[in-house]
Amino acid sequence: MGHREDLLEGAKKCLVEKGFVRTTARDIVSASGTNLASIGYHYGSKDALLAQAFIGLMEEWGAGFQTGLDGEGGSLERFRALWEGVLAAHETSGPVFAASLEVALGRDQRPELRSMLAALQAEGRRGLISILTGTPEDQLDDRDVRTLGAFYQALLNGLMIQWLFDPESAATAEEFTEGMRRAAEAMTRPRGSGDGE
């Protein structure tokens, strides 16, 4: 590997171990075996490198769910299979989600990094739609991304926050899927049919 790839791998390692806020340029250099000047040369800034590392980690995470999920696209079986995978991978993906929350909760402390990560949301939403529905990403339009993608992203973020806050009380994949089924039934129930189950 060259310095560019070594830096990226070192930054990924630092993100998982320390998060965005506590990772320094020297940490990345130490983890990658490169030098400080190579960060600016290859990525422009430490924050730009960390944003690229975050993209790489999320792509690796998403690739693990692209194949082998049970159920047809759009089915409750597929929905449940994804959340089972998410929860099974929480030990490795948890630190990545925690790192992104650091940036989100830091408000204006890292505006450049925050805007870079915000720009990635559409890509993440496309991936989630594709995984859950089986629709190829290139067939999705902006409305799909801003509606269904935003909905799926909110579910993913909410589940991960539950897990980060208290893994013992976080919903299981079965409970999460049952909640989704019940919510969908309640929303599609004919008016005047009552509130009972």
C-alpha positions in Angstrom: 0.0 0.0 0.0 1.1 3.6 -0.6 0.8 6.5 1.9 -2.7 7.4 0.8 -4.1 3.9 1.5 -2.0 3.6 4.7 -3.4 6.9 6.0 -6.9 5.8 5.2 -6.5 2.5 7.1 -4.9 4.3 10.0 -7.7 6.9 10.2 -10.3 4.1 10.2 -8.5 2.4 13.1 -8.4 5.7 15.0 -12.1 6.4 14.3 -13.1 3.1 15.8 -10.7 3.4 18.8 -11.1 7.2 19.6 -13.8 8.7 17.5 -13.7 11.9 15.5 -13.1 14.4 18.4 -10.3 12.7 20.2 -8.3 11.6 17.0 -5.4 13.8 16.3 -3.3 14.0 13.2 -0.4 12.5 15.2 -2.6 9.5 16.1 -3.3 8.9 12.4 0.3 9.1 11.5 1.3 6.7 14.3 -1.4 4.2 13.3 -0.5 4.4 9.6 3.3 4.6 9.7 3.3 7.7 7.6 4.2 11.4 8.3 2.2 14.5 9.0 2.9 16.1 5.7 1.3 13.2 3.8 -2.1 14.0 5.4 -2.2 17.4 3.7 -0.7 16.2 0.5 -3.2 13.3 0.0 -6.4 14.5 1.7 -6.0 18.3 2.3 -6.8 18.1 6.0 -7.2 15.7 8.9 -11.0 16.3 8.9 -11.2 15.4 5.1 -9.2 12.2 5.8 -11.5 11.3 8.7 -14.6 11.9 6.6 -13.1 9.6 3.9 -12.3 7.0 6.6 -15.9 7.2 7.9 -17.2 6.7 4.3 -15.0 3.7 4.0 -16.2 2.2 7.3 -19.8 2.7 6.4 -19.3 1.2 2.9 -17.6 -1.9 4.6 -20.5 -2.1 7.0 -23.1 -1.8 4.3 -21.3 -4.4 2.0 -21.8 -7.0 4.7 -25.6 -6.6 4.2 -25.7 -6.5 0.4 -26.1 -10.3 0.0 -27.3 -13.2 2.1 -30.3 -11.4 3.7 -33.4 -13.5 4.1 -36.6 -12.5 2.6 -37.7 -10.8 -0.6 -37.0 -7.0 -0.9 -39.6 -5.0 0.9 -40.8 -7.9 3.1 -40.9 -8.1 6.9 -38.4 -11.0 6.6 -35.9 -8.8 4.9 -36.6 -6.0 7.4 -35.9 -8.3 10.3 -32.8 -9.8 8.7 -31.2 -6.4 8.3 -31.8 -5.5 11.9 -30.5 -8.9 13.1 -27.3 -8.2 11.1 -27.1 -4.6 12.5 -27.4 -5.8 16.1 -25.1 -8.7 15.5 -22.4 -6.3 14.2 -22.9 -3.7 17.0 -19.6 -4.4 18.6 -17.8 -3.2 15.5 -20.3 -0.7 14.1 -21.1 0.8 17.5 -17.9 2.9 17.7 -18.5 4.2 14.2 -22.0 5.3 15.0 -20.8 6.8 18.2 -18.2 8.8 16.3 -20.8 10.2 13.9 -22.9 11.2 16.9 -20.0 13.1 18.3 -19.9 15.3 15.2 -23.7 15.7 15.2 -23.9 16.6 18.9 -20.8 18.9 18.7 -22.9 21.4 16.7 -20.5 24.0 15.4 -17.3 22.7 16.8 -16.3 21.0 13.5 -18.3 22.7 10.8 -16.2 21.4 7.9 -16.4 17.8 9.0 -20.1 18.2 9.9 -20.9 19.4 6.3 -18.9 16.6 4.8 -20.8 14.0 6.8 -24.1 15.7 6.0 -23.3 15.4 2.3 -23.0 11.7 2.7 -26.5 11.2 4.0 -28.1 10.8 0.6 -25.6 8.0 -0.2 -26.3 6.2 3.0 -30.1 6.5 2.4 -29.8 5.1 -1.1 -27.9 2.1 0.3 -30.5 1.4 3.0 -33.3 1.6 0.4 -31.5 -0.8 -1.9 -30.7 -3.3 0.9 -34.3 -3.2 2.3 -36.3 -3.2 -0.9 -33.9 -4.9 -3.3 -34.1 -1.9 -5.7 -30.8 -1.1 -7.4 -29.5 2.3 -6.2 -29.3 3.7 -9.8 -33.1 3.3 -10.0 -33.8 5.5 -7.0 -34.7 9.1 -7.4 -34.3 12.1 -5.1 -37.9 11.7 -3.8 -37.1 8.1 -2.8 -34.0 9.2 -1.0 -35.7 12.1 0.8 -38.7 10.0 1.9 -38.1 6.3 2.2 -34.4 6.7 2.7 -34.8 9.3 5.4 -37.3 7.0 7.2 -35.0 4.0 7.0 -32.0 6.1 8.2 -34.1 7.4 11.2 -34.8 3.8 12.1 -31.2 2.8 11.9 -30.0 5.8 13.9 -32.6 5.3 16.5 -31.8 1.6 17.0 -28.1 2.3 17.3 -28.7 5.1 19.8 -30.9 2.7 21.8 -28.0 0.2 21.7 -25.3 2.8 22.6 -27.4 4.2 25.5 -28.3 0.8 27.0 -27.7 -2.4 25.1 -29.8 -4.4 27.6 -33.0 -2.5 27.0 -32.5 -2.0 23.2 -35.1 -3.6 21.0 -34.2 -7.0 19.5 -34.6 -7.5 15.7 -37.8 -9.4 16.4 -39.3 -6.7 18.6 -38.2 -4.0 16.1 -39.9 -5.8 13.3 -43.0 -6.5 15.3 -43.2 -2.7 16.1 -42.9 -1.9 12.4 -45.6 -4.4 11.5 -47.9 -3.0 14.2 -47.3 0.6 13.2 -48.0 -0.2 9.5 -51.2 -1.9 10.4 -52.3 0.9 12.6 -51.7 3.5 9.9 -53.5 1.5 7.2 -56.5 0.5 9.4 -59.8 1.8 8.1 -61.1 4.9 9.9 -63.5 4.1 12.7 -62.3 0.6 13.2 -61.2 1.3 16.8 -57.9 1.5 18.6 -57.8 -2.1 19.7 -55.4 -4.7 18.4 
